[in-house]
């Protein structure tokens, strides 16, 4: 696995991933799980999740997700459209939901 420096909006993180797209999708997933009930976890209520997000800092995506294997703020890195990543993330969540329904 490679190490990727991923940034978008106010998010700057380092992710170990097989490729650029998977690293970008993970960042989208982490941002979306703040506001969308991704998992059926009863550990925290929506209100508690909201309070936790405010305390920890809400992750906000920008229009693009920039990724580099070298470091942050690199002009030679990859740049992916956030909307297209959200569409792909949604398709993955729908597929996972259907699979869990089959089990």
N, C-alpha and C positions, 0 to 999 in steps of 0.2 A: 504494500500500500504506500502511496505517495502522500506527502504532506502538502496541503493546499492552504494558501492564505486567501480567505474569502471576505469580501466586504460589499455592503450594500446599505444605503441609508445610514443608520447609526450603528450598524452591526460590523464588527471586525473580529474575526475568529480564525483559528487554525484548525483544520479538519483533516484527519487521516481518511483517505478514500481511494477507491480503485481508479476513479477518473474525475474529470472536471464537473461533468453533469451531475454525478452522484453527490459530490461535495456541495454543489449549488442547491440541489433538491433537499439536502439535509438542513441547510440554512433556512430555506423556505418552510420546511416542516417545523423547525423550532420556532419560527416567528408565528406560524399559523396556529400552533397548539396553544398559544396564549389566548386566542379569541374563538377558536372553533373546538367543539368537543370531539377531539380526535380519538380518544380512548374511552372505554367504558370504565373509568375509574371513579369510585365513590369516595376517594380519599379527601378530595377538596371540592367544595361547592363552587359554582361559577363566581360567586361573590369573593370567596377566598382566593381563587385563582387571579381575579382582577386586582385584589389588594396586593397579592404577592408580586404580580407583574409590575405594579407601580413601585413597590419597594425595591425590587431587583432592577428595575429599569425596563421599560417597554421596548422591545425590539421592533424597529420600523424599517421595512424594506424600501429601497430606492427604486427607480425605474429600471435599473440594471443591476446585475450581480457581477462583480469583477473578481476574477480568480487568477492567482499566480502561484507557481511552485517556488518562487524566489522570495517574495515578500509583499507587503502591502504597498499600495499606491504605485504599482508598476504599469507603465504604458505598454509593455510587451505582453501583458497577461490576456487571458480570455475575458470576454464580456458577453453575458447572456441576458436576454430580455426577461425581466421579472414576470410579466404577464404570461409569457409562454411557459415559464417554469411553474407558475401557479396552475395553469391548465393541466400540465403534466402531473403535478402533485395531486390535483383533484382526481384525475383519472386513476392514479395509484391508490388513493383512498377508497374510491368506489370499487376497484378491483379487490382490495383487501376486505372490504365489507361483504362483498359477494362471496368471497372464499370463506370467510368466517361463518356465513350463513349456511354454507354447504357442510360444515363440520358438525 
